[in-house]
Amino acid sequence: MADPLAALETYAHLAAASIRSRAQYRLSFALDFVGTFVSALTDFVAILVLFSHLPVLGGWTLPEVSLLYGVAGISFALTDMLVGHLDGFGELIRTGTFDVLLVRPHGSLFQVVASELAIRRLGKLSQAAAVLVYAVANAPVVWSAPKVALLLLTLGTGTAIYAGIWVAGAAIAFWTTEIREVANAFTYGGSYLASYPINLFGVWLRRFLAFVVPAAFVAYYPCVVILGKPDPVAGLPWLGLLAPAVALATLAAGRLVWQLGVRHRSMASTSPWRPARWSATSAPTAPASPPRSRC
C-alpha cells in the first residue's frame, strides 16, 4: 500500500479531475445545485410547519432545532459528497470490476472512495449552512471560543460518523449485492432522525440511535452541550464530549466490516470448490465425427 502522503496527493488529483469534469457542464451543475437545494429545503419547511402550530417541540425551540438540523445537514452533505457514490458499490461486485482494484497499489477502499467527488451535493450543503447561520444568530447561546470550537469539531465528527456508517452499509455488498435499500435506511434514515431531538422518539429507537447506529452523536448530544440543555434521554449532558471517540470507533467499525468483506471476496475467488465461470472458450465441444470412408 502506498504511503499516506502519496494517497492524499492521489486523492487531490482525482478530486480536482472530478471537479473539472463537472465544471465543463455548467448548466447541468446549476440544475443539480438548484435541485438539491430545493429538495433539502422541503425538509426544513416541514419543521417550520410543525413550529407554526407548536411553540416548542419536545422542549426545543425553533432556533435550537435549527441548530440540530444545520449540524446534521452539513455533516450529511459533506459525507454524501465524499462517499455517497458507495450506494452503487454493489454494481462493482456484480460486474467483477472490484477485483481489478485488489491488484493496484492503493487500498481498495481508498480507490472506491476516491473515484468520485459529488460536488452536485453543494446545493444540500449550502441549504444546511444557511439554516446553521440562522440558528447561530438566534439560538440562546453565549458564543465563546470553546463553544465555537466544539461546533466546528462537531461538524467533523458528524461527517466521520456518517462516513463509517456508509462504508459499513456498502460493505454488505460483499455478501449480498441487494443492499442499497438496507444501507439507505441507515444513512438517509439516520440523517433524517438526527435532525430532530431524539427525546421525541420511543425508548428503543433512542437506544438504537445512541448505541447501535450512533446518529445521536452527530448532532443531538453535541448540541445539548453547546446549548447547555439538560439531557432528558440519558441524564448525561456531557455525552456530547464523547462524539470524537464515537466517530473514531464508527470509522474503525466501518473499515473492519470492509476488510472482512474483502477477505470474504478473496477467499470466495480462490476457493477450489467455486465453479468456473462459463465462457465461449470453455464451453464443451461436440466430439469429432469419424472420417467418412470412400467407396
N, C-alpha and C positions, 0 to 999 in steps of 0.2 A: 504494500500500500504506500502511496506517495505521502510525503510529509505534510503536516497541516498547512504550512505556508504555501506550498505548491497547490494544495487543494483549494485554498482560498483564492489564489491567483486564477486558477482554472475557473472557479465559480464566477469570479468577477468578469472574466472574459465571456463566459456563456451568458451571464445576465445582461451584459452590455449588448451582445449579439441579439438576444431576445427583445430588448428594448428597441434597438434599431429596426428589427424586423417589424414590430408593431407600429413604429412611428412612420413607416412607409405608407400605411393605410390610415390616414388621419381621420377620414370620415368614419370608418369603421371603429376606430378608437374612440372618437367623440360619441358615437351612438352607444357603444359599450359603457362608457363613463356615465352618460345620462341614464341609461337603462338601469345600471346597478345602483346609482344614486337614488333614483325614484323608487326602485324596489325596496331598498333599505329604508327609505323614508316612510313607506307604508307601515313598517313595523313600529316606528316611533309614533306615527299618527294613532295607532291602536292604543298606545299608552296615554296619549293626550285625550283620547275619547274616554278612557277609564277615569282620568282625573277631572274630566268635565262633569262627572257625576259623583265623584268621591273626593273629599278634601285630602285624605291620606289613604295610602294603600299598605296595609299591614304595618302601620306605624311609620311609613316612609312618605315624605312629601315628593312633589314632582321634581324639584331640583336634585333631591337625593337619589331618586330612581333614575334620573337622567345621568347622574354620575355612574351608577351601575351600568346603564346602557352604553354610555360612551366608552368606558373602560373595556367592557366585554366586546363591544363592536369593533374598536380599534384592534384589540388583540386578535379577534377572529379574522378581520380583514387582512392583517399582516400575515397570519398563518395561511390564509387562503391564497395569498399572493405567492408565498414561498413553497407550499407543499400541497395546495389544493388539487393539483393535477394528479395526485396519487389516487384520486377517485377512479381513474381509468387504469390503475395498475393491473387489474385482472386481465386486461387485454394483452399486456406484455407476457403474462404467463400463458395464456391460451395460444398465442401465436409462436411461442418459443423465443421471442425477441430477448427476453430477460436472460436467457442462458448465455448470450453473447457478452453481456456485461460482466459475467463472472471471470472472464479471461483478461480483462483490462486492468491496468494498474490501480485505478481508484476503486474504492469500495462500491458495492452495488447500490447501497442506499444513497450514497453521495451522488452517483451518476443519475439515478432516477430523480432525485430532488433537484439537481442542477440542470435537468433537461428543459426546464421551463420556468419563467418568471412571469406570473399572470398580472401584468400591470393594468389589465382591464378592471381589476378589483379596486382601483383607485377611487372609483365612484363611491363604493361602500365605505372605504377608509375616510374619504372626505366628509361623508354624511355623519359618521360616528364622531369624527373630530369636531364637527360643528356642534353636535349635541354636548360633547365634553366641555367645549368652551362655554356654552350656556350654563352647564352645571357648575363649573368652577366659579363663574361670576355670580351665581345665585344661591349656591348651597351654603348652609350655615356653618362655614369652616373659616377659622382664622388661619390663613395660609402662612406657613413658616417654611424655612429651608428643609427641615426633616420631613414635613408632610409633602412638599413638592417632590423631594427625592423619593419618598415612598410611592407617590403616584406614578412617577416615571418608571420606577422599578417594577411596579405592578403591571404596567403595560408590557414590559419584557417578560415577566414571569407568566403572565396570562398567555402570551404568544407561545412560550415554551410548553405550557401545559396543553394547549390545543394541538401543538405540533406532535407531542408524544402520543396523544390520543389518536391523531390522524395516522401516524405511522403504524401504530398497533392495529388500527382498523384495516388499513391497506394490506398489512402482512397476513391477514386471514386468507388472502387470495392464494397463498402457498398451499393451503389445504383445500379450499374450495373457491372457485372463481366467481361464484354468485354472492358477492359480498357488498355490493355498492349500497343497497338499501340498509343493511345492518350497520355498515360503517357510518352512513349519513345520520342514522338515528343517534349516534354518539357525538358526532361532530356538529352538524347543523342543529340537532335537537339540543345538545349541550349548550350551544351558543344562545339559543332562544331562552332556555331556562336560566342561564347565567345573567340575563338582562333584567331579572326580577328578583326581589328579596325572597330567599328560599324559605323564609318562615311562612310564606303563603301556601306551601305545599305540604302534603302529608308527611308523617314521620318517616315512612320507609323511603320516600323519594328524597327527603333531606339527607338521610344517611347515605343513600346511593350517590348523591351529588357531592358529598363530603369525603367519603371513604372508598368508593369504588371508581367512579369516573369523577375526578376531583374538580368539577366545573365550579363548585362553590368557592374554590381558591382563586379563580380567575378574577372575580370582581367583588363578590359579596363580602368575604372575610377581610380582605384588604380595605374595602370601603368602610366597613364597620370601624376599623382603626382610624382611618382618615377623618370620618365624621364624628368619632367619639361617641358612637351609639352603643347601647347595651346589646348583647347578643342573645335574643330570645330562643335561639335554637340549641346551642350547647352551653350557654352561660359562660363562654370563654372568649371575651372580646379580643384577646391577644392572639387568637389563632391566625389572624391575617399576617402576622410576622413570620409565620411558617411557610408562606407562599413560595419563597425561593427554594426551600428544601423540597417542597411538594413538586415544584417544577422540575428540579433535577431528578427526583425519583420517577416522575412521569416520563421524562425523556429516556432515562435508563430502562424503564419497563418497555417503552416502545422499541428501543434498539434491541433489547433482549428478544422480544417477540419476533422482530425482523431476522435476527441471527438464527433463531430456531427455525424459522421458515426457510431461510437459505440452506441450512443444514438438511432439512427435510427434503427440499428440492434436489440437492446434490445427491443424497442417498437414493432417492427415487430414480434419478437419472442413471446412476451406476449400478442399480440392483440387477443381479443376474436373472431374476425372475420377471423382470419387466419385459413385456412383449415388444418386439421390434416394431417400429412404425412401418406401415405399408408404403411402398413406393413402386413406381413403374419398373425400376430396375430390379426390385426384389420380388416381383410378382412371379408365381410359379409358371413355368412354361410347359407346354404340351410336349410329350415325348415325340421324338422324331419318328416319322413313318418309315417303315422298312423300304429299301430300294425296290423299285419295280423290276421284275425280270423281263428281259426282252425275249420275245418269241422268235 
